[in-house]
Amino acid sequence: MDEARPLRILHCFRSPVGGIFRHARDLAREHSEAGHEVGMLCDSSTGGEHEDRLFDEIRPYLSLGLTRLPIRRSVHLGDLGALWGSYKTIKSLRPDVLHGHGAKGGVLARVIGSALRVNRYRVARVYTAHGGSLHFSRRSPHGHAILSLERMQEYFTDALIFICDYERQSYVRKVGVPRIKARLIYNGINEDEFQPIPARSDSVHFVYIGMLRDLKGPDLFVDAFAKTERRVGRPLSALMIGDGPEKARYRRMMVERGLGNRIGMLPAMRIQDAFGMSQNVVVPSRAESMPYIVLEAVAARKAVIASRVGGIPEILGQDSPALVAVNDADDLSRVMAAAITEPHWRERTMPKPETVRSVFSSSVMAADVLKLYKEILGISPDR
């Protein structure tokens, strides 16, 4: 290819919500501002008004456009239709790089990229798991099949990107030592996010921000909140901010336990607005890779109470007192109580924002990813 012209980069992922969507938006913006042409391909049936606003914000950076078509979460015969529709779109865009994010995005980028290569079309096939398949266990037949498929797809992959060391170690343990090029490139956030966001005058004691599904632990948040009230001996207040398939069930759970007046629910919103709702951000996930919410909260000078899962200890510190046992509402409530009763708890437990900035920068992340693209394509990194 002509080394002087901009790269044409297409990001493929299923769900335009959460960390994967954030990651793809950051790369799109950074690479567009660096002079490259970028596009996105994702599911058309996921997301709501909040995600529509995020798409509106990123559209000016998508010179290759935004393509949305139905892509199911689980494996389904309908995937063949999504694959064919994606192939026709991607072929017409003539990308230099297909970057798949998450299990379904990874399949689209690698299978279609390989089909293009059969036609002597040179394209870099890059895959970032973002947890995804790596949350499965080989002990279950379904998990064994999924992880075996990951191994097989290495034959159709030019490079793997791991967004934290935990993800890299999980891949080695569950899939195997990569037989292809692999890089550890941490998630990063923007420089303008390293600003304190004070809590509003009507703020609550705790806030949960994220997808409303059991993997992320909203039910643990409700249980731990009730236990925290008993620990401190007084009524408290909290908010759950987000959307998801289990929202109605969590609401019923709160009402049944008599917490409906003390835990409110709000739809997904701008993270800066959500951070204004409380000084204490609770991340009770049962599984994670490298969640942006923890990076964003630390940068905004919030106190974070989080499960010891995924790459979270790589952000907060392996021995951080803010980390709690996974799937343990008692331990979660213990730290939640400490956060609101011990003087200067946040200052004593949270990493310094400058320390986080030095490692988890979106500009560094985008530069390292672009360097990898060029390495695969045989382009000098200075071009």
MOMO-V510344 format. One record per residue. N is the residue number from 1. RES is the residue in one letter. OMEGA is omega in radians with two decimals (999 if undefined). Layout:
N:RES:OMEGA, N:RES:OMEGA
//
This chain:
1:M:3.10, 2:D:-3.07, 3:E:-3.07, 4:A:-3.07, 5:R:3.12, 6:P:3.02, 7:L:3.03, 8:R:-2.96, 9:I:3.12, 10:L:3.11, 11:H:-3.14, 12:C:3.10, 13:F:-3.11, 14:R:-2.92, 15:S:3.12, 16:P:3.08, 17:V:2.99, 18:G:-2.97, 19:G:3.14, 20:I:3.14, 21:F:3.11, 22:R:-3.12, 23:H:-3.13, 24:A:3.11, 25:R:-3.13, 26:D:3.11, 27:L:-3.13, 28:A:-3.12, 29:R:-3.10, 30:E:-3.09, 31:H:3.05, 32:S:3.13, 33:E:3.08, 34:A:3.05, 35:G:-3.12, 36:H:-3.14, 37:E:-2.98, 38:V:3.05, 39:G:3.11, 40:M:3.02, 41:L:-3.08, 42:C:-3.10, 43:D:3.14, 44:S:-3.03, 45:S:-3.11, 46:T:3.11, 47:G:-3.12, 48:G:-3.09, 49:E:-3.14, 50:H:3.13, 51:E:3.08, 52:D:3.10, 53:R:3.12, 54:L:3.07, 55:F:3.12, 56:D:3.14, 57:E:-3.05, 58:I:-3.07, 59:R:-3.13, 60:P:-3.12, 61:Y:-3.04, 62:L:-3.14, 63:S:3.06, 64:L:3.03, 65:G:3.09, 66:L:3.11, 67:T:3.10, 68:R:3.11, 69:L:-3.06, 70:P:3.07, 71:I:-3.08, 72:R:3.10, 73:R:-3.09, 74:S:3.12, 75:V:-3.03, 76:H:3.09, 77:L:3.11, 78:G:3.11, 79:D:3.14, 80:L:3.09, 81:G:3.11, 82:A:-3.14, 83:L:-3.14, 84:W:3.11, 85:G:3.12, 86:S:-3.14, 87:Y:-3.11, 88:K:3.13, 89:T:-3.08, 90:I:3.12, 91:K:-3.12, 92:S:-3.13, 93:L:3.11, 94:R:-3.12, 95:P:2.97, 96:D:-3.09, 97:V:2.95, 98:L:-3.09, 99:H:3.13, 100:G:-3.13, 101:H:-3.10, 102:G:-3.00, 103:A:-3.10, 104:K:3.09, 105:G:3.12, 106:G:3.11, 107:V:-3.12, 108:L:-3.07, 109:A:-3.04, 110:R:3.13, 111:V:-3.11, 112:I:3.09, 113:G:3.13, 114:S:3.09, 115:A:3.09, 116:L:-3.14, 117:R:3.08, 118:V:3.11, 119:N:3.09, 120:R:3.07, 121:Y:-3.06, 122:R:3.12, 123:V:3.09, 124:A:-3.11, 125:R:-3.04, 126:V:-3.09, 127:Y:3.00, 128:T:-3.03, 129:A:-3.05, 130:H:-3.07, 131:G:3.02, 132:G:-3.11, 133:S:-3.05, 134:L:3.05, 135:H:-3.11, 136:F:3.09, 137:S:3.09, 138:R:-3.11, 139:R:3.09, 140:S:3.14, 141:P:-3.14, 142:H:3.13, 143:G:3.12, 144:H:-3.14, 145:A:-3.12, 146:I:-3.10, 147:L:3.05, 148:S:3.08, 149:L:3.08, 150:E:3.14, 151:R:-3.12, 152:M:-3.08, 153:Q:3.04, 154:E:3.13, 155:Y:-3.12, 156:F:-3.03, 157:T:3.08, 158:D:3.14, 159:A:3.01, 160:L:3.00, 161:I:3.04, 162:F:-3.05, 163:I:3.02, 164:C:-3.11, 165:D:3.09, 166:Y:-3.14, 167:E:3.12, 168:R:-3.14, 169:Q:3.11, 170:S:3.13, 171:Y:-3.14, 172:V:-3.09, 173:R:-3.01, 174:K:-3.10, 175:V:-3.13, 176:G:3.07, 177:V:-3.11, 178:P:3.10, 179:R:-3.13, 180:I:3.11, 181:K:3.14, 182:A:-3.13, 183:R:2.94, 184:L:3.12, 185:I:-3.06, 186:Y:2.89, 187:N:3.09, 188:G:3.09, 189:I:-3.01, 190:N:-3.12, 191:E:-3.09, 192:D:3.09, 193:E:3.13, 194:F:3.14, 195:Q:3.10, 196:P:3.04, 197:I:-3.09, 198:P:3.08, 199:A:3.13, 200:R:-3.14, 201:S:3.13, 202:D:-3.09, 203:S:3.13, 204:V:-3.12, 205:H:-3.07, 206:F:3.05, 207:V:2.96, 208:Y:-3.11, 209:I:3.09, 210:G:3.13, 211:M:3.13, 212:L:3.08, 213:R:-2.98, 214:D:-3.14, 215:L:-3.09, 216:K:3.00, 217:G:3.07, 218:P:3.12, 219:D:3.06, 220:L:3.11, 221:F:3.13, 222:V:3.13, 223:D:-3.09, 224:A:3.11, 225:F:3.14, 226:A:3.13, 227:K:3.12, 228:T:3.07, 229:E:3.13, 230:R:3.14, 231:R:-3.07, 232:V:3.05, 233:G:3.11, 234:R:3.10, 235:P:3.11, 236:L:3.14, 237:S:-3.11, 238:A:3.06, 239:L:2.95, 240:M:-3.06, 241:I:3.13, 242:G:3.13, 243:D:3.12, 244:G:-3.02, 245:P:-3.07, 246:E:-3.04, 247:K:-3.11, 248:A:-3.13, 249:R:3.12, 250:Y:3.10, 251:R:3.11, 252:R:3.13, 253:M:-3.13, 254:M:-3.13, 255:V:-3.12, 256:E:-3.13, 257:R:3.09, 258:G:-3.09, 259:L:-3.03, 260:G:-3.13, 261:N:-3.07, 262:R:3.01, 263:I:3.11, 264:G:3.10, 265:M:3.10, 266:L:3.10, 267:P:3.11, 268:A:-3.11, 269:M:3.06, 270:R:-3.05, 271:I:3.12, 272:Q:3.10, 273:D:3.14, 274:A:-3.13, 275:F:3.10, 276:G:-3.07, 277:M:-3.09, 278:S:3.04, 279:Q:-3.04, 280:N:-3.10, 281:V:-3.10, 282:V:-3.13, 283:V:-3.00, 284:P:-3.00, 285:S:3.02, 286:R:3.11, 287:A:3.11, 288:E:2.92, 289:S:3.06, 290:M:-3.01, 291:P:3.12, 292:Y:-3.06, 293:I:-3.14, 294:V:3.09, 295:L:-3.10, 296:E:-3.11, 297:A:3.11, 298:V:3.13, 299:A:-3.14, 300:A:3.11, 301:R:3.08, 302:K:2.98, 303:A:-3.11, 304:V:3.02, 305:I:-2.95, 306:A:3.03, 307:S:3.08, 308:R:-3.13, 309:V:3.02, 310:G:-3.11, 311:G:-3.11, 312:I:3.09, 313:P:3.09, 314:E:3.09, 315:I:-3.03, 316:L:-3.06, 317:G:-3.06, 318:Q:-3.09, 319:D:-3.08, 320:S:3.06, 321:P:3.10, 322:A:-3.13, 323:L:-3.12, 324:V:3.12, 325:A:-3.11, 326:V:3.05, 327:N:-3.06, 328:D:-3.11, 329:A:3.11, 330:D:-3.14, 331:D:3.10, 332:L:-3.14, 333:S:3.11, 334:R:-3.12, 335:V:3.07, 336:M:3.12, 337:A:3.13, 338:A:-3.08, 339:A:-3.10, 340:I:-3.12, 341:T:-3.11, 342:E:-3.14, 343:P:3.05, 344:H:-3.12, 345:W:-3.13, 346:R:-3.09, 347:E:-3.11, 348:R:-2.98, 349:T:-3.06, 350:M:3.05, 351:P:3.12, 352:K:3.13, 353:P:-3.14, 354:E:3.07, 355:T:3.10, 356:V:-3.13, 357:R:-3.07, 358:S:-3.08, 359:V:-2.96, 360:F:-3.11, 361:S:-3.13, 362:S:3.14, 363:S:3.08, 364:V:3.11, 365:M:-3.09, 366:A:3.13, 367:A:3.14, 368:D:3.11, 369:V:3.14, 370:L:3.10, 371:K:3.12, 372:L:3.09, 373:Y:-3.07, 374:K:3.11, 375:E:3.12, 376:I:-3.07, 377:L:3.14, 378:G:3.14, 379:I:3.09, 380:S:-3.12, 381:P:-3.14, 382:D:-3.11, 383:R:999
//
